[in-house]
Every structure is written in structure tokens, then in C-alpha cells.
Amino acid sequence: QVSLVESGGGLVQAGGSLRLSCKASRSLRGYNILGWYRQPPGQQRVLVVEMKRDGNTYYGEVVKDRFTVSKDNAQDDTFYLQMINLKPEETAVYYCGASVWNSMAGGHWGQGTQVTVSS
């Protein structure tokens, strides 16, 4: 069992930037999926981006070219989401997730961090 903790959320003006961090309680080496997801108010949780163990990265279309996922080069228990040019409609709780399977079913989730983008 692994626990995940997100940090770095907060209030930012439209057009601003934030970097979210996801720190695990142990190494994430070998996990098939490391990803970020978001849940806007009153809506379902959706994909932001997933990094797969095979090296492929899948972005939700609306965030491509503005959001970047990366791993910490020094620590294998941490990964990040860099977000630029944020929009008010991207206000949401952002979750990180990790799974040893080929999907997030049965994977592990953080508790979420609030990102609020003001207009």
C-alpha cells in the first residue's frame, strides 16, 4: 500500500502558473501509471495527464501544451504537474494517482489539492 500527498495548490489569477507536487510514502519505481486528474465543482473527476511506464504520456486535450508532468530526477517517490496560463474553468480539486495496473482501477489516490483560478 502506498499513500500519496499532493501539495502546491492555491489561488491564482487567470493566466498564472502553479506547480503541483505528489509525494508518495515509498518508491514509485515500477508503477505503470503516474497521473494527475481533476474534479471541477459538481462534476466528475477527469484525466489531466498520465505518464505510463512505457514512456508514453497522455494529456487531456484541453491542457496539452500548457501542462507538463515530470518526475523528480533525484527522488523516485515524487512527481509534478507544472501548469501555465491557467483558466478560470480549470478551478478544481486536483488529484494525483498511481497504479501498478494498466488503469487507475485499483490504483492509489491522493486526498487532492484545491486549485482556484480567478478571472
C-alpha positions as CSV (number, residue, x, y, z in Angstrom):
1,Q,0.0,0.0,0.0
2,V,1.2,3.5,-0.8
3,S,-0.1,6.8,0.2
4,L,0.1,9.9,-1.9
5,V,0.0,13.5,-0.8
6,E,-0.5,16.5,-3.1
7,S,0.7,20.0,-2.5
8,G,1.1,23.3,-4.3
9,G,-2.5,24.2,-4.9
10,G,-3.9,27.6,-4.2
11,L,-5.4,30.7,-5.6
12,V,-4.0,32.1,-8.8
13,Q,-5.2,34.7,-11.3
14,A,-6.1,33.7,-14.8
15,G,-3.0,33.4,-16.9
16,G,-0.9,32.5,-13.9
17,S,1.1,29.4,-13.1
18,L,1.2,26.7,-10.4
19,R,3.3,23.6,-9.8
20,L,1.7,20.7,-8.0
21,S,3.7,18.0,-6.3
22,C,2.7,14.5,-5.5
23,K,4.8,12.7,-2.9
24,A,4.4,9.1,-2.2
25,S,5.1,7.2,1.0
26,R,7.6,4.9,-0.8
27,S,9.2,4.5,-4.2
28,L,7.0,4.7,-7.2
29,R,9.5,2.8,-9.3
30,G,7.7,0.1,-11.3
31,Y,4.3,1.7,-11.3
32,N,2.6,1.6,-14.6
33,I,0.7,4.8,-14.3
34,L,1.6,8.1,-12.6
35,G,-1.1,10.7,-13.3
36,W,-2.9,13.8,-12.5
37,Y,-6.7,14.2,-12.5
38,R,-9.1,17.0,-11.6
39,Q,-12.6,17.3,-10.4
40,P,-14.3,20.6,-11.0
41,P,-17.2,21.7,-8.7
42,G,-20.2,19.5,-9.3
43,Q,-18.5,17.4,-12.0
44,Q,-16.8,14.1,-12.2
45,R,-13.1,13.5,-11.9
46,V,-11.3,13.6,-15.3
47,L,-7.9,12.9,-16.7
48,V,-5.4,15.7,-16.8
49,V,-2.3,13.7,-17.8
50,E,-0.9,10.2,-17.3
51,M,2.7,9.0,-17.6
52,K,3.0,5.4,-18.5
53,R,5.8,3.1,-17.6
54,D,6.5,2.5,-21.3
55,G,7.5,6.2,-21.6
56,N,4.3,7.4,-23.2
57,T,2.4,10.4,-21.8
58,Y,-1.2,11.1,-22.4
59,Y,-2.7,14.5,-21.9
60,G,-6.3,15.6,-21.8
61,E,-6.8,17.7,-24.9
62,V,-7.7,20.9,-23.1
63,V,-4.4,21.0,-21.2
64,K,-2.0,19.9,-23.9
65,D,0.8,22.5,-24.4
66,R,0.1,24.2,-21.1
67,F,0.5,21.5,-18.6
68,T,3.7,19.4,-18.1
69,V,4.1,16.3,-16.0
70,S,7.5,15.3,-14.8
71,K,9.3,13.0,-12.3
72,D,11.7,14.2,-9.7
73,N,15.2,13.3,-11.0
74,A,16.6,12.8,-7.6
75,Q,13.7,11.1,-5.8
76,D,11.6,8.3,-7.2
77,D,8.7,9.0,-4.9
78,T,7.7,12.4,-6.2
79,F,6.3,13.7,-9.5
80,Y,5.0,17.1,-10.5
81,L,2.4,18.9,-12.6
82,Q,3.5,22.3,-14.0
83,M,0.6,24.4,-15.1
84,I,0.8,27.6,-17.1
85,N,-1.7,30.0,-18.5
86,L,-4.4,28.8,-16.1
87,K,-8.0,29.5,-16.9
88,P,-10.9,30.1,-14.5
89,E,-12.7,27.0,-15.8
90,E,-9.8,24.9,-14.6
91,T,-10.7,25.6,-11.0
92,A,-10.9,22.1,-9.5
93,V,-9.6,19.7,-6.9
94,Y,-6.5,18.2,-8.4
95,Y,-5.6,14.6,-7.5
96,C,-2.5,12.6,-8.2
97,G,-2.8,8.9,-8.7
98,A,-0.5,5.9,-9.1
99,S,-1.3,2.4,-10.3
100,V,0.6,-0.8,-10.9
101,W,-2.1,-1.9,-13.3
102,N,-2.9,-0.7,-16.8
103,S,-5.7,1.6,-15.4
104,M,-6.4,3.6,-12.3
105,A,-9.0,1.0,-11.2
106,G,-7.4,-0.4,-8.1
107,G,-4.8,2.4,-8.1
108,H,-3.9,4.7,-5.3
109,W,-5.2,8.3,-4.9
110,G,-4.1,11.4,-3.0
111,Q,-6.5,13.4,-1.0
112,G,-6.5,16.2,-3.5
113,T,-5.4,19.8,-3.6
114,Q,-7.6,22.8,-4.4
115,V,-6.7,25.0,-7.4
116,T,-8.7,28.1,-7.8
117,V,-8.3,30.3,-10.8
118,S,-9.8,33.8,-10.5
119,S,-10.9,35.8,-13.5
